[in-house]
Amino acid sequence: MTGAPATARTAAGPPPAGPARTGRILLALAAAGMVVSVQQTLVLPLLPQFMVRFDAPITDVTWVFTASLLTGAVATPLLARFGDMYGKKRMILLALVLLLAGSVVCAVSASLPVLIAGRALQGVSSSMIPLAIGMIRDAFPRERITTAIGIVSATMGVGGSAGMIVTGLIAARTDSHHPVFWITAALAAGALALVAALARDAGVRAGGRPDFGGAVLLAGWLVCLLLGISEGNAWGWTSGGVLGLFGGAAALCAVWVAVQLRVRAPLVRLNLLVGARSLSANVASALLGFSMFAAFTLIAGFVQAPSAELGYGLDGSVLDVGLYMLPSTVTMLVFSALAGRIAARLGPAYTLATGSAFAGLCYVWLAVSNSHVYDMLAFSAIQGIGFGIAYAALGTLAVQHVPMDQSGIASGINSLVRTTGGGVAGAVTASILAGRVIAGTDVPTLGAYELCFWIVAAGAFAAALVAVAHGLRHPD
């Protein structure tokens, strides 16, 4: 068994591109993926500063991060569907244009609402990764697909670390957040030029019409769910507002499911979301998204915490946050490139389980020992191994069983649930940190962080169990 898709290419589609062409396509997609992942983590080291600058609590400031995940969750299946209909290259270019526009809005923002709006616009670019995976499946020979997906997936970790380092270098010289976003705008413009010049569509386009109603309903229930989680501590978990939000989320989700079952061309094909071979890949994706994005939000605050005052933390600067994640960048690059060989031996499901188990171990390390520099470096290195292997296998597992003309939407749905998991992670961790504080302050306790580390580890281990179950159920 290999990590290559099992479904044969549609006969009417063009053959895979040659090595020179696929190399150029991979270069463009990897560069674009890195820029997209830069914007996802760019603001994380700045969240403590935003609390002071805008005089806002952590639950409000966290929306600077969560807003981009939310719009990414809604836009991903929509643009993935458009990619299958009108061409993936066009949709990647559109995502990068919106990233550029959102970066400019953030760069000129002077208030928290405007900053959140710009971040929401930037978040649409999250759809680039599943579109890139679909383009790889269309254009690459089957024996290179898992490795290529692994390289593009690795850009999430590489770009994430690079984003925090860039933020740290700028924060060391100015208190303004504006230069950070001007740099993002420049990077987006560069990626836009690369994709326009080097990428190409090679797949068969599907018919159908866009499901805008489904997109509105999806946005509605996700907003209600995330807002309810993020405000639970502030409003009270049994308050009318929080219960109303959860009830609204459940009702809108039920209506959304009913609409998806009735329309001819739904935004999310539910058989690709909860079908026999899709459900486990999507559940694992949500759990891994929860684990990865939760780590981003937790590490930024923990590294910068002053140990002498709080009894925990590493007394780090904004720059140190990015530097501590450098081992993750290196190991993720190495192991994502090896993921194709691992999947050829074990199969995508067991490869995913292996990577998820490593991801869980890194959080267990921090939950048990977190007071030394080497603790953070070890965490970072193990995390890169885990996610480098897991995300490469996950990208293959999500699309290997679907027809070629549905590869974009299948990858998009998998990315949707991963992004949704990340959005829930931001809200859950913010709620825990806000609910367990040092007496007389609004500063989280060490116990709050360690509880979050255990919860995140449990999510990664659960993803490993789901992947093993998938491998046992679908050995072919």
N, C-alpha and C positions, 0 to 999 in steps of 0.2 A: 504493500500500500504506500502511496506517495502522498505528498501534500498538494499535488496538483488537482485541479477541478476534475471531477469524474464525468461531468456532462460534456458531450462532444460539442464542438463548435458548429454553429449553424452553417450548412453547406453554402448558403448564399453569401456569407460574410467573407471579407478579404482574409487571406492567410496571415499568419503572424509576421510582424516586421523583422527585418534582418538585424544582426547584432549592432551595427552602427546606428541605425534608426532607434532601436530600443534603448541604447545607451543614452542617446540625446533625450528621449522621452523621460527616462528615469532621472536624469540630471534635472530637468525642468520640474518634474513632479516632486522630487526630493527637496529642491530649493523652495518651492511653494509650500510644501508641508512644513518645512522648518519655520518659515515666516508665520504661518498660521499658528503653530505651537508657541512661538515667541509671544504673540499677542495674548494667548491664553494665560500665561504665567507672569507676564510683564508687570502686572499690578500687585502681585501677591506680596512682595517685600515692602510695598508702599502702604499696605492696609493699615498698619499701626499709625503711620503718619497722617493718613486721611482722617482717622478718628480725631486727631488733634486739629488738623487744618480746617475740617468742616464741622467740628464740634458735634460729632454724630456717634451713636453707639455702634458696637461691632456688628450687631444684626443689620443695621442700615448700610454700613460700609461694605459688608460682605456682598451686597448686591452689585458692587462694582465688578466682582468676579462672577457671581451667579447669573447676572443678566446676560452675559455673553454665552453662558452655557444654555440658558433657556432659549434664546433666539436660535442658537445652533441646533437645539433639539427640534425646534419647529421647522427650521429652514432645511435641515438635512434631508428628510424624506421628500420634501417638495422639490428641491434642486436635483436630488438623485433621480426622481421620477422624470423631471425635465431632461436630465442627462440621457436617460434611456430613450426619450422621445425626440430630442432635438440635437443631441451630440454632447458628449461629456466635456469637450474642450470649451465650448461656449459657456457652460455653467461654471467651470473652474475660473474662467476669465471674469464672469459676473461676480463670483464670490470674492475674488481678489480686488475687483473694483470697489465693492462694498467695504472690504477691509481697509482700503485706502481712504475712502470717504469717512468711515468711522474713526480712523486714526486722526484725521484732520479735525473732526468734531472734538475729540478728546484733547487734542493739542491746544485748542483755543478755549477749552472749558474753564469756567471760573466758579462753578457751583457743583455740588454733588449730583443733582438731578441731570444736569447736562452731561456730566462725565458718565453717568450710568447709561444715558441715551446713546452716547458715542460707543460705549462698550457693547451695548446691545447690537448696534449696527456692525461692529467688528465681529461679533459672534456668528454672524451668518457664514463667515469664512470656514467654520468648522466642517461644513459640507464638502470642503475640498478633499479631505482624506478619503471618504468613501467613493467620491467621483474618481479619484486617482486610482484606487484599487480596482474599480470597474474598468478604467482605461487600460490598466496593466493586464487584466484578464483578457481584454479584447485583443491587445497588440502583441503580447509576449508568448513565446513558445511555452508549452505546459511545464517543462522541466525547470524553467526559470521563474515561474510565477511566485512561488512561496518566498524565494530569496528576494525578489523585487518588492513584494509586499512587505517583507521584513524590513528592508532598507527604508521604504517610505514610512512605515510605522515607527521606525526608530527615530525619525525626525521629530516625533512628538516629545521624546525625552531630551534629545539634543537641543531642539529649539527651546524647550522649557527651561533647561539650565542656562542656555545662552541669554534668554530673556531676563532672567534674574541677575545674571552677571552685568548685562548692559544697564539694567536699572540701578544696580549697586554702584557702578562706575559714575553714573550721572548723579546719583543721590549724594555721593561723596563731595560733589562740587557745587550743587545747588539744591535748594529746598523745593524748587518748582518741579511739578510733574510734566510740564509741557514738553521739554526736550525729549523725554522718553517716547512720546507719541509721534513727534516729528521724525524720529528715527524709524519707528514702525511704518510710518507713511512712506519713507524712502525705501525701506525693505520691500514693502508691498509693491511699489512701482517697479522695482527690479525684478521681482518674481513674476509680475504681470508681463514684462517684456520677454522673459525667458520662456514662459508658457506659450505666449503668442508666436514666438519664433521656432520653438523646438517640438512642442507637443502636437499630436495629431490623433484624430478619431479613426478607429479601425473596426468598430463593432457595427452590428445590425441594429437599426433604430426601431423602436416599438411604436405602435400607434397609441391612441387614447387622448383623453383630455385631462387637464389638471384639476385636482380636487381642492379648490380653495376653501370650501365649507369645512372640509376635514381639517385643514390647516388651522382655521380659526378655532374650532372646537378643541383641537390638540393644544393650542396655545392657552386656551381658557382653563382647561383642567390642570395643566402643568403649573400655571401661575398660581392658581388656588392652592395646589398641593405645596409648592415651595414656600409661598408666603405664610401658609399656616404653620409649617415646620419652623421657619425662621423666626416667627413672632410668638411661638408657643410660650417661651419663658417670660417674655415681656407682657403679654396679654393674659397669660394663664391658660394652661392646657384644657381646662374645662370651661373657659369663657365662651360667650356666645359668638364672638368674632372668630375664634380659632375653630370651634365646632362647625360654624357656618361655612368657613373656608373648606374644611375637610368634606363636609356634606356636598358643597358645590362641586368640589373636585370629583367626588364619586358620581354625582348626577351627570356632570358634563362628560365624564369618561364613558358612562353607560350610553349616553346619546351618541358620542363619537364612535363607539363600537358598532352601534346600530346603523349609523350612517355608512361606516366602512363596509358593512355587510350588504348594503342595499345598492350603493352606487356602482356604476359599470367600471369606472377606473378610479378606485379608492386611492387616497394618499398613501395609506399603509395597507398592503395586502396582508390580511390577518394570517393567511397560511404561511407567509414568510416571517411573521412575527411569532406565531405559536404553533406552527406546523410541526410534524413529528421530528424532522431533522433540523428545524430552525430554532425551536424553543430553547434547547440547551445552549446553543451558541449565543443566543440573545440574553439568556439569564446570566451566563458567564460574563458576557460583555458588560452588563449592568453592574455586576459585582466588581469587576476589575475597574470600571470607570469610577465607581464609588471609592475604591481603594487608592487609585492613582491621584485623583483630584483632591481627595481628603488629605493626602500626604502633602500636596503642594501648599494647601492652606495652613496646615499644622506646622510644618517645618519653618515657614517664614517667621511666625510668631515665637516659636520655641528657641530658635537660634538667636534671636535678637533680645531675648529676655535677660535682664541683668541678674546674675546669680547671687551677688552680694545682697541685693534687696529682696529678692523673691525666694531664694533658696533653690532655684533651678535655672536652667538656661545656659547659654554659652557666651554671653556678653558680645555677641557678634554684631557686625554692621549689616547694612543692606547688601553690600558687596559680598560679605561672608556667606550669606544665604546661597548665592549662586555658586561660590567656590566650593562649598560643602557638597553641592550636587554634581561637581565635575566627575567624580568616580562613576556616578550613575551614567553620565554621558558616554564615557569610554566603554564601560561594560555593555551598555545597551547597543552601541554601534557594533561591537564585536559579536555579541550573541544574536543580534537580529540577522546579521549576515550568515551566521551558522545555522539559523533556524530551518532553512531549507533542507540541510543535510539531516538535522535531527528529525524533522517531520518525515523524511524519506524512510527513516528507520522505525520510528515509533507511530507515525500517523499524526495528523493534526490534533486529534482529540487528546492523546496522551502527551503530546508536546505542549499543548495548552495547559494541561494539568501540571506538568513539570514547572513551567514558568510561573503559574499561579502559586504553587507551593513555595517557590523561592520568594515571591512577592510577600507572602504571608510571613515567612521567616524574618524578613527585614523589619517588619513592624513589631514582631515579638521581641526582637533584639532591643528596639527603642523602649518598649513597654517595660522591659526588665532592667536595662542599663542605658542611661541617657545623660550621664553627668560629665562625660569626657569627650574630647575632640574625636578620639578614635571610634567612639560609639557612632557618631554621626557619619564618619567616613565609611565605616563598615556597613551601616544601614544603606548608604548611598550606593556602594558597590553592589551589594546583594540586590537592591531594588532594580538596578540596571539590568542585571542578569535576568531577573524574573520577568520584567515587562518587555525586555528585548525579545525573549523567547515567546512569551504569551501573546503579545499583540501580532506578531508575524503569523503564528498559528491561527489566531482568532480570525484574522482577515481572510485566510484560506477557508476555514471551517464555515464561515458565513455564506460563501458564494459557491462552494464546490458542487453543490447539489442542484443548482438552479439553472434554467436555460440562459444562454448568453445574453439575450435581449432583456433579461431581468437582473443582470449582475449589479448594475448601478443601484437599483432600488433595494436589492437584498443587502448590499453593503451599507446602503444608507440607513436601512432599518436597524442594522446591527450597531451602526454609529449613533443612531438616535437613542437607543436604550443605554449605550455607554455614556453619552452626554447627559441623559436624564439621571443616570446613576451618579454622575459627577455633580450635577446640580443638587441632588438630594444630599450628597456628601457635604457640600458647602453649607447647606442649611442645618444639617444635623450637628456637624462639628461646631458651628457657630452657636447653636442652641446649648450644647453641652458646656462650651467654654464660658458662655454668658451666665449659665445657671450655677456653676461651681466656681465661686470667686473667693479671693482672700478677704477676710472680714474687714469691712470699712473701705474697700476698694472695688473697682470693677475689673481687676486683674485676675485671670484664671489661675486656679491652683495647679500644682504639679499633678495631683490626682486627676484633674479634669483632662489634662493632656494624655496621661497614661491610659485613662479609660478610652479616650479616642483611639489611641494606638491599638488597644486590644480589639476594639470594634472593627477597625480597618483591617487588622490581621484576620479576624473572623470572616470578613467579606472575601478576602483573597483565598483563604482555605476553602470556603464554600464554593468559589469558582472552580477550584481544583477538583472538588468532589463532583460537581456538575459535569466537568469535562470527562472524568473517569467514567461516569455513568453513561455519557454519550458514546464513548469508545466501546463500552461493553454492549450497548444496545445496537450500535451501528458499526460492527467490525469491518464492513466492506467500505 
